[in-house]
Amino acid sequence: MIKKLFLAIAFLVFVVNVSFADCSSPSAAAIPPFLGTQTAIAPNVLIVMDISGSMSWPAYTGKYQGNEEGYFDPNSVYSYNGSYWYINNNAKAAVCPKSSDYIYSNRSYKGSCLNYHYMTRIDLLQWVLTGGSPAHCSSASSADSSCDPRTPNPNDNISGGILLSSYNGYKVLAPAERINNSLLLSLANLISL
C-alpha cells in the first residue's frame, strides 16, 4: 500500500507537466485593477455584523480601567436629569462602583464608568461604525433613513447634541462632533468632499 502511494506521488511530481504563472513578464499584473484607467473599479466594502445573542453581553469585563469608550465621552462627567445622561463637567464625579446596581441617578459619574457599566458589544459596534443609535430608533426601524445620526429626528436633537439610546435603553446626550467622528460617517464626509 505504501509502495503504491509513493509511486503515485513520484508520478505526480516527475511526470505530470505542471505549469506555473510567469510573474516575470511585464503583462502579469503590471497595473493593479484598482489603479487602472481603462477598467476603474469603484471600491466596495462588505461589513458582516454578528447580531447573535452574545452581542447584547457587556462590552467591558474585568477590572474598570478608566478609559472605556462608548456613547459617553470617557473624559467628561455625566449627570442624570430624569430622562437621559448629559455632560455636566461642573459636577464632581462619584467613584465608579463595581456593579451597575450601584449607579444612582442622583450622583454624577465619569463617562468611562458609564461606558463600562452600560455599553454592550452591539453598542460599541454601532458607536464605532455609525456614531450610535438615535433614541427614537428601534431595532425594527434601524434601516429607516431617519435613524441616521447625521440627520436625527428633531426630538433627538437637543442643544447641539444627539440623544442616543443603548441596547439596554440607557439614554445619553452625545455631542454631535463625537458622532461625526465615527468611522463610516468620517468616510462618508471624505467621499462627499
Residue pairs with C-beta under 8 A, 6 or more apart in sequence:
21 28
22 28
23 29
33 39
33 41
34 40
34 41
34 43
47 129
49 125
51 122
54 121
55 120
55 121
55 122
55 125
56 120
56 121
56 122
56 167
56 168
57 120
57 121
58 117
58 119
58 120
58 121
59 68
59 70
59 115
59 119
59 120
59 121
59 123
59 124
60 68
60 115
60 116
60 119
64 96
64 98
64 112
64 113
64 116
65 112
65 116
66 74
66 96
66 110
66 112
66 113
67 74
67 112
68 74
68 112
68 113
68 115
68 116
68 119
69 112
69 115
69 124
69 127
70 111
70 114
70 115
70 118
70 119
70 123
70 124
70 127
71 115
71 118
71 119
71 123
71 127
71 132
71 164
71 166
71 172
71 174
72 78
72 85
72 111
72 112
72 114
72 115
72 118
72 172
72 174
73 87
73 111
73 174
73 175
73 178
74 110
74 111
74 112
74 115
75 110
75 111
75 112
76 87
76 89
76 110
76 111
77 87
77 88
77 89
77 91
77 92
77 93
77 108
77 109
77 110
77 111
78 85
78 86
78 87
78 88
78 108
78 109
78 110
78 111
78 114
78 172
79 85
79 86
79 88
79 91
79 108
80 86
80 105
80 106
82 105
83 171
84 135
84 163
84 171
84 172
84 173
85 114
85 170
85 171
85 172
85 173
86 161
86 172
86 173
87 111
87 173
87 175
88 108
91 108
92 108
93 108
93 109
93 110
93 113
94 104
94 107
94 108
94 109
96 109
96 110
96 112
96 113
96 116
96 117
97 103
97 113
97 117
99 117
100 117
100 118
103 109
103 113
103 114
103 117
114 170
114 172
118 166
118 168
118 170
119 127
119 166
120 166
120 167
120 168
122 167
123 132
123 133
123 166
123 167
126 132
126 133
127 182
128 182
128 183
129 182
129 183
129 184
130 148
130 149
130 182
130 184
130 185
131 149
131 150
131 162
131 174
131 178
131 179
131 180
131 181
131 182
131 185
132 149
132 162
132 164
132 174
132 179
132 182
133 142
133 147
133 149
133 164
133 165
133 166
133 167
134 147
134 148
134 149
134 152
134 153
134 156
134 162
134 163
134 164
134 165
135 155
135 156
135 163
135 164
135 165
135 171
136 146
136 147
136 152
136 153
136 155
136 156
137 144
137 146
137 147
137 165
141 147
145 151
146 152
146 153
149 162
149 164
149 179
149 182
149 185
150 179
150 180
150 185
150 188
152 162
152 163
155 163
156 162
156 163
156 164
157 163
158 173
159 173
160 175
160 176
161 173
161 174
161 175
161 176
162 173
162 174
162 176
162 179
163 171
163 172
163 173
163 174
164 171
164 172
164 173
164 174
164 179
165 171
166 172
179 185
180 186
180 189
